[in-house]
Amino acid sequence: MGDVTAVAHTNLDVPWALRWMELAHATMREQRSHLMALDRAIGDGDHGDNLDRGFTAAAAALAQTDPGDIGAVLKTVAMTLMSTVGGAAGPLYGTAFLRAATATTTPDIDGPALVAALDAAATGIAARGKATVGEKTMLDAWIPAVTAARTALADGAEPGAILEAAAAAAEQGARDTEPMVATKGRASYLGERSAGHRDPGAESSAMLLRCAAEAAESRATANEAT
């Protein structure tokens, strides 16, 4: 019985998902100006404002719910982002969270389910944006994250460690967009002039995945204390 309890504590649960969204809300508020500055260089300049508004609305929506599984949390976020975030970010992030929700319809998820959810999110973004890796978009953070997550799972990592690997890979992926020439979205209008600037969507994606990893770490710490 002790082994079963230990495994359960390594899984990700509804409180983890809610904590993830709390951290995402706070991070998008704190990083609003940074994301807007990145977007002003190669886009409309409103990425930070849009995500701050979207995750503020998502936090308010979640406060009115009592989700029974992780998927319910992610679906609420998805629908809220789609209805409140302008530009491409709303549909793209909304699709990502909605696809991930379909892979997380239980009160807690293990490593394989987590990797499936991350893969579903990335696949959704690719389908909605008709993009692929290397085009200076948020996929340049998501695809490395999914690859790192799969590797961590194959190495026997628990969900928290899988998310840490995914977040680190996404952060590197965002940095790697700086020398790229954009071929998708508004940044593509700049052609060669888009090189030398970090993609704001990749940057915000890395932030979201870092929040997921930090939420898992805080849940693990809480479990150890009880």
C-alpha positions in Angstrom: 0.0 0.0 0.0 2.9 2.4 0.7 4.2 2.0 -2.8 0.7 2.9 -4.3 0.6 6.1 -2.1 4.1 7.1 -3.2 3.2 6.7 -6.9 -0.1 8.7 -6.4 1.9 11.6 -4.9 4.1 11.8 -8.0 1.1 12.1 -10.3 -0.3 15.5 -11.3 -3.8 16.4 -9.9 -6.5 19.0 -10.1 -4.8 21.2 -7.4 -1.6 21.1 -9.6 -3.6 22.3 -12.7 -5.2 25.1 -10.6 -1.8 26.1 -9.3 -0.4 26.1 -12.8 -3.1 28.5 -13.9 -2.5 30.7 -10.8 1.2 30.9 -11.7 0.4 31.5 -15.4 -1.9 34.4 -14.4 0.7 36.0 -12.2 3.5 35.4 -14.8 1.6 36.9 -17.7 0.8 40.0 -15.5 4.5 40.3 -14.5 5.9 39.7 -18.0 3.3 41.8 -19.9 5.7 44.6 -20.8 8.4 42.2 -21.7 6.2 40.2 -24.1 4.8 43.4 -25.6 8.3 44.7 -26.3 9.2 41.4 -28.0 6.0 41.7 -30.1 6.6 45.3 -31.0 9.8 44.3 -32.7 8.2 41.8 -35.1 4.4 42.0 -34.6 1.5 44.1 -33.4 3.0 44.7 -30.0 -0.1 43.4 -28.1 0.9 39.8 -27.1 1.6 40.6 -23.5 -1.6 42.7 -23.1 -3.6 39.9 -24.8 -2.2 37.2 -22.5 -2.6 39.2 -19.4 -6.2 39.8 -20.2 -6.8 36.2 -21.2 -5.3 34.6 -18.1 -7.0 37.2 -15.8 -10.3 36.1 -17.3 -9.3 32.4 -17.0 -8.5 32.9 -13.3 -11.9 34.5 -12.8 -13.7 31.7 -14.7 -11.9 29.0 -12.7 -12.8 30.7 -9.4 -16.5 30.0 -10.3 -15.9 26.3 -11.0 -15.3 23.1 -9.1 -13.5 21.0 -11.6 -13.5 17.2 -11.1 -10.6 16.5 -13.3 -7.6 18.2 -14.9 -9.3 18.3 -18.3 -12.1 20.4 -16.9 -9.5 23.0 -15.7 -7.8 23.0 -19.1 -11.1 23.2 -21.0 -12.3 26.2 -19.0 -9.0 27.9 -19.7 -9.2 27.0 -23.4 -12.7 28.4 -23.9 -11.9 31.6 -21.9 -8.7 32.3 -24.0 -10.6 31.7 -27.2 -13.3 34.3 -26.2 -11.0 36.9 -24.7 -7.6 36.9 -26.4 -7.3 38.7 -29.7 -5.0 38.0 -32.6 -3.5 34.6 -33.2 -2.7 33.8 -29.6 -6.3 33.2 -28.5 -7.1 30.5 -31.1 -3.7 28.9 -30.8 -3.4 28.7 -27.1 -7.1 27.9 -26.9 -6.6 25.0 -29.2 -3.6 23.8 -27.3 -5.4 23.7 -24.0 -8.5 22.2 -25.5 -6.5 19.4 -27.1 -4.6 18.8 -23.8 -7.9 18.6 -22.0 -9.0 15.6 -24.0 -5.9 13.7 -22.8 -6.4 14.6 -19.1 -10.0 13.5 -18.2 -9.1 12.0 -14.9 -8.5 13.5 -11.4 -4.7 12.8 -11.7 -2.4 11.9 -14.5 0.9 10.0 -14.7 3.9 10.5 -17.0 2.5 8.9 -20.1 -0.7 10.9 -19.9 1.3 14.1 -19.3 3.4 13.5 -22.4 0.3 12.7 -24.4 -1.2 16.0 -23.2 1.8 18.0 -24.2 2.0 16.3 -27.6 -1.8 16.9 -28.1 -1.2 20.6 -27.3 1.7 20.9 -29.8 -0.2 19.0 -32.5 -3.2 21.3 -32.0 -1.0 24.4 -32.4 0.6 23.0 -35.5 -2.8 22.2 -37.1 -4.4 25.5 -36.1 -1.5 27.6 -37.2 -0.5 25.5 -40.2 3.1 25.8 -39.0 6.0 23.6 -38.3 9.3 23.8 -36.3 11.8 26.3 -37.6 9.4 29.0 -38.8 9.9 31.3 -35.8 6.6 30.6 -34.0 5.5 29.2 -30.6 6.1 25.7 -32.0 9.8 26.3 -31.7 9.3 26.1 -28.0 6.6 23.4 -27.9 8.2 20.9 -30.2 11.5 20.8 -28.3 9.5 20.6 -25.1 7.6 17.5 -26.3 10.8 15.9 -27.5 12.4 16.5 -24.1 9.3 15.2 -22.3 9.3 12.0 -24.3 13.0 11.5 -23.6 12.5 12.1 -19.8 9.6 9.6 -19.8 11.7 7.0 -21.5 14.4 7.5 -18.9 11.9 6.8 -16.1 11.3 10.3 -15.0 8.2 11.2 -12.9 5.8 13.9 -14.1 7.5 16.7 -12.2 10.8 15.9 -13.8 9.2 15.5 -17.2 7.8 19.0 -16.9 11.1 20.4 -15.8 12.8 18.9 -18.9 10.0 20.2 -21.1 10.3 23.7 -19.6 14.1 23.8 -20.0 13.8 22.7 -23.6 11.1 25.3 -24.3 13.2 28.0 -22.9 16.1 27.0 -25.1 13.8 26.8 -28.0 12.6 30.3 -27.4 16.1 31.6 -27.3 16.9 29.7 -30.5 14.2 31.7 -32.4 16.3 34.8 -32.2 18.4 34.2 -35.4 15.5 32.7 -37.3 13.8 34.4 -40.2 10.0 34.2 -39.7 8.0 32.5 -42.4 4.6 32.5 -40.6 2.4 35.1 -39.1 2.8 38.9 -39.1 6.6 38.6 -38.4 7.0 37.0 -41.9 6.1 40.4 -43.5 9.5 41.6 -42.2 11.5 38.9 -44.0 15.2 39.0 -43.1 14.5 41.9 -40.7 12.7 39.4 -38.4 16.1 37.8 -37.6 17.7 39.0 -34.4 14.5 39.1 -32.4 13.0 36.4 -30.1 9.6 35.2 -31.0 7.0 36.4 -28.4 4.8 33.3 -28.8 7.8 31.0 -28.2 8.7 33.1 -25.2 5.2 33.0 -23.6 5.0 29.3 -24.4 8.2 28.7 -22.4 6.8 30.8 -19.6 3.7 28.7 -19.5 5.6 25.4 -19.4 7.9 26.8 -16.6 4.8 27.6 -14.6 3.6 24.0 -15.1 6.9 22.7 -13.8 6.9 25.1 -10.8 3.4 24.1 -10.0 4.4 20.4 -9.9 7.4 21.3 -7.7 5.2 23.1 -5.2 2.7 20.2 -5.1 5.5 17.8 -4.5 6.8 19.9 -1.7 3.3 20.1 -0.1 2.9 16.3 -0.4 6.3 15.8 1.3 5.2 18.0 4.2 2.0 16.0 4.9 
